[in-house]
Amino acid sequence: MIAAIVLAVLVCAIGADIALSWDRIHPGVRVGGVAVGSMTPQQARSALEKSFALTSALPVNVTWQGKGFAISAAQIGARLDTTPSVIAAMAVGRSGSVFEVVTKRIVAVFAGVDIGSNVRSDETATAAALDPIAAAVAQPATDASVSISGTTIKVLPSRTGRALDRVSTMARVFTAFLAKGGAVEAVVTEALPAVSDDAAQTAAEEANSLISSGVRVTYETRSLDIPREAVARMLVFVRSGGTTDSVPAGSPVTLAGSFDATRLASAVSSLTSGMGRPAKDASFAAE
């Protein structure tokens, strides 16, 4: 009998709760810390926009190694995108099985449910605000390379650089806008070299093979000996794709030993002088 009464009371309470929040957000729901429970979607949007206007009134100071860069909401056109947050808030306690619906509603009332906020900004204005920070942070990476002095080949090691992580830095700025400004530290990532030490070492080993001895070039009855030192002077290293611009961003770059065409032609000029004959086009004659 007691169990039946308790069940009846529980059913009535659930029914009343559903009726009272039929077109409203369930009590206990918050969006970005702002209480929107028992509000209609429009009331929730108004409350969120008003709260954002207050919390984002002060600029956020982005810091990097003792330097500060102020970014204001007005400067980058920051605004609160309330639609997805309000939709998510309205969905609390309205989906799933009966047990899940009841559980979510009870949790919302007694423990609270907080939905994340969505801040948006003008892309062009945001990029312009971040440019000075990016310039202060930037340290380009140095690619590994190969040097040749005489017949001595050395690998010059690479150096990792650094760059501003614009997306992560702005995420911190947006979070600060929701918490009445303050200071956040710029997020910095490593800028990796395109040519690794291993790639340069491989190129150096190939180059050593290319200049391991002199070269004899023969044409018909003539021959020309090119000493090892001269071969080394003709050696150049070509990046994969031919030029840096032809290599996709983020792709590893390799080096390949090759010979400079102009220097090679000059070296064998005495052998090739008088070589060849002009081409003659085919023709026909009518009789």
C-alpha positions in Angstrom: 0.0 0.0 0.0 2.8 2.4 1.0 4.7 1.5 -2.1 1.7 2.2 -4.3 1.2 5.6 -2.7 4.9 6.5 -3.2 4.7 5.5 -6.8 1.6 7.5 -7.3 3.2 10.6 -5.7 6.3 10.1 -7.9 4.2 9.8 -11.1 2.3 12.9 -10.2 5.5 14.8 -9.4 7.0 13.8 -12.8 3.8 14.7 -14.6 3.7 18.1 -12.9 7.3 18.7 -13.7 6.8 17.8 -17.4 3.7 20.0 -17.5 5.4 23.0 -15.9 8.5 22.8 -18.2 6.6 21.8 -21.3 7.8 24.8 -23.4 10.6 25.8 -21.0 14.1 24.8 -20.2 14.2 22.3 -17.3 15.0 23.8 -13.8 18.7 23.4 -12.9 20.1 23.9 -16.4 22.8 26.5 -16.9 24.6 27.7 -20.1 28.2 28.8 -19.5 27.4 29.3 -15.9 24.3 31.4 -16.5 21.1 29.9 -15.0 18.5 29.5 -17.7 16.2 26.9 -16.0 12.5 27.5 -16.2 13.0 30.0 -19.0 11.5 29.9 -22.5 14.1 29.7 -25.3 13.7 33.4 -26.1 14.1 34.4 -22.4 17.2 32.2 -22.3 18.7 33.9 -25.3 18.1 37.3 -23.9 19.6 36.3 -20.6 22.7 34.9 -22.2 23.2 37.9 -24.5 22.9 40.3 -21.5 25.4 38.2 -19.5 27.9 38.1 -22.4 27.6 41.9 -22.9 28.6 42.4 -19.2 31.4 39.7 -19.0 33.0 40.7 -22.3 33.0 44.5 -21.6 36.7 44.4 -20.5 39.5 43.4 -22.9 41.5 40.2 -22.5 45.2 40.6 -22.2 47.1 37.9 -24.2 50.6 37.5 -22.7 53.8 36.1 -24.1 57.2 36.3 -22.4 56.4 39.5 -20.5 54.6 41.2 -23.4 50.9 41.9 -23.3 48.4 42.3 -26.2 44.9 43.5 -25.5 42.0 42.1 -27.5 38.5 43.4 -27.0 35.2 41.9 -28.0 34.3 44.9 -30.1 37.7 44.8 -31.9 37.1 41.3 -33.2 33.3 41.4 -33.5 32.9 38.7 -30.8 29.3 37.6 -30.2 27.6 34.8 -28.4 26.0 32.2 -30.7 23.0 31.3 -28.4 21.1 29.0 -30.8 23.1 25.7 -30.3 23.4 26.3 -26.5 19.7 27.0 -26.1 18.7 23.9 -28.2 21.0 21.8 -26.1 19.6 23.2 -22.9 16.0 22.5 -24.1 17.0 18.9 -24.8 18.0 18.2 -21.2 15.4 15.7 -19.8 13.6 15.4 -23.1 15.4 12.5 -24.9 16.0 8.8 -24.2 14.0 6.2 -22.4 11.6 7.1 -19.6 14.2 6.2 -17.0 16.8 8.4 -18.8 14.4 11.3 -19.0 13.5 11.1 -15.3 17.2 10.6 -14.3 18.3 13.7 -16.3 15.6 15.8 -14.8 16.4 14.8 -11.2 20.2 15.4 -11.8 19.4 18.8 -13.3 17.3 19.9 -10.3 19.6 18.6 -7.5 23.1 18.7 -9.1 22.7 21.1 -12.0 23.6 20.7 -15.7 25.9 23.2 -17.4 25.9 23.5 -21.2 28.9 25.0 -22.9 28.7 28.5 -24.6 29.6 29.2 -28.2 31.5 32.4 -29.0 32.0 33.5 -32.5 34.0 36.4 -34.0 34.8 38.0 -37.4 37.6 36.0 -39.0 39.3 39.0 -40.7 39.3 41.1 -37.5 40.4 38.2 -35.4 43.3 37.4 -37.7 44.4 41.1 -37.6 44.3 41.1 -33.8 46.4 38.0 -33.6 49.0 39.1 -36.2 51.1 41.1 -33.7 51.1 38.2 -31.2 52.1 35.8 -34.0 54.9 38.1 -35.0 56.3 38.3 -31.5 56.1 34.5 -31.0 57.4 33.5 -34.5 60.7 31.8 -34.8 61.1 30.1 -38.1 62.4 26.6 -38.2 65.8 26.0 -39.8 66.0 23.1 -42.3 68.9 20.7 -42.1 71.3 21.2 -45.0 74.5 19.8 -46.5 77.7 21.9 -47.1 80.6 21.1 -49.3 84.1 22.5 -48.8 86.5 21.0 -51.3 85.7 17.3 -51.0 84.6 17.5 -47.4 80.8 17.1 -47.0 79.1 18.1 -43.7 75.6 18.0 -42.4 74.3 21.2 -40.9 71.6 20.2 -38.3 68.1 21.5 -38.3 66.5 23.7 -35.6 63.0 23.6 -34.4 61.1 26.9 -34.5 57.9 28.1 -32.9 54.6 29.6 -34.0 51.4 30.9 -32.5 48.5 28.4 -32.2 45.8 30.8 -33.3 42.8 28.5 -32.7 43.8 27.5 -29.2 44.8 31.0 -28.2 41.4 32.4 -29.4 39.7 29.6 -27.5 41.3 31.0 -24.3 40.3 34.5 -25.2 36.7 33.4 -25.7 36.7 31.6 -22.4 38.0 34.8 -20.8 35.2 36.9 -22.4 32.8 34.6 -20.6 34.5 35.2 -17.3 34.8 39.0 -17.2 38.1 39.4 -19.0 41.5 38.9 -17.4 44.8 37.6 -18.8 45.5 34.5 -20.8 48.8 33.1 -22.1 49.3 32.7 -25.8 49.4 29.1 -26.9 52.6 28.3 -28.8 53.4 25.2 -30.9 56.6 23.9 -32.4 57.4 24.7 -36.0 59.1 21.7 -37.4 61.8 21.9 -40.1 60.8 20.7 -43.6 64.2 19.0 -44.1 65.2 16.7 -41.2 68.6 15.8 -40.0 68.1 12.2 -41.3 67.2 13.5 -44.8 70.3 15.7 -44.9 72.4 12.8 -43.7 71.1 10.5 -46.4 71.9 13.2 -49.0 75.4 13.6 -47.6 76.0 9.9 -47.9 74.8 9.9 -51.5 77.0 12.9 -52.3 80.0 11.2 -50.8 79.4 8.3 -53.2 79.1 10.7 -56.2 82.5 12.3 -55.4 84.2 9.2 -54.2 86.5 9.4 -57.3 87.1 11.4 -60.4 85.0 10.8 -63.6 86.2 9.9 -67.1 83.9 11.1 -69.9 84.4 9.4 -73.3 83.0 10.4 -76.7 84.0 8.3 -79.7 87.8 8.4 -79.6 88.1 11.3 -77.2 88.0 11.2 -73.4 88.2 13.7 -70.6 89.2 13.1 -67.0 87.4 15.3 -64.4 89.1 15.2 -61.0 87.3 14.5 -57.8 87.6 18.1 -56.7 86.0 19.4 -59.9 83.1 16.9 -59.5 82.5 18.2 -56.0 82.3 21.8 -57.3 79.6 20.7 -59.7 77.5 19.0 -57.0 74.2 20.7 -55.9 71.3 19.5 -53.7 67.7 19.6 -55.0 64.8 19.5 -52.6 62.0 17.1 -53.4 59.6 18.7 -55.8 62.3 21.0 -57.2 61.5 24.0 -55.1 60.2 24.8 -51.6 56.9 26.1 -53.1 56.2 22.8 -54.8 56.2 20.9 -51.6 52.8 20.6 -49.8 52.7 22.3 -46.4 53.6 20.0 -43.6 55.2 17.4 -45.9 58.7 16.1 -45.2 61.2 17.3 -47.7 64.1 15.2 -49.0 67.4 16.3 -50.5 68.9 14.6 -53.6 72.4 15.2 -54.9 72.6 16.3 -58.5 75.0 18.1 -60.9 74.7 21.8 -61.9 74.0 21.7 -65.6 75.9 24.9 -66.3 79.1 23.8 -64.5 78.9 20.4 -66.0 78.6 21.8 -69.5 81.6 24.0 -68.9 83.6 21.1 -67.6 83.1 19.0 -70.7 83.1 21.8 -73.3 86.5 20.8 -74.7 85.1 17.3 -75.3 81.8 18.4 -76.9 83.2 21.2 -79.1 82.2 20.4 -82.7 79.9 17.7 -81.6 76.6 17.2 -83.4 75.1 18.6 -86.6 72.1 20.8 -87.2 68.8 19.0 -87.6 67.2 19.0 -91.1 63.4 18.9 -91.5 61.8 16.4 -93.8 60.4 17.9 -97.0 58.8 16.8 -100.3 59.0 17.9 -103.9 56.2 17.7 -106.4 57.0 16.4 -109.9 
